[in-house]
Amino acid sequence: MIIIEQIKTKELVQMGPAKDRDWEDLALPDMGQSPKELVKAVIEAYDLGELIAQAHTANPKILKATVEKDHASYHLSAKIRFD
């Protein structure tokens, strides 16, 4: 089982305060998904919009991506835990 936890989105804005939001943890069956597939699963589960870009990190237990919904862009971050 894969647990995606500490899921956060932060609006990307040039001026003014950015909107932050924390999301509930998400459990998925471990089927050898790639990080991109895991990001897409989070986006679909919480209706976060469309994947624009995924950041590649040295740590395989970290997910980072940029998503867009309703003409606004958001930074998505999360941690992966295997149970």
Protein Blocks (a to p, Z undefined) as FASTA:
>chain_A
ZZdehiacddddfbdcdddddddddddddehiafklmmmmmmmmnonojafbdcddfblk
bccddddeehiacddddddddZZ
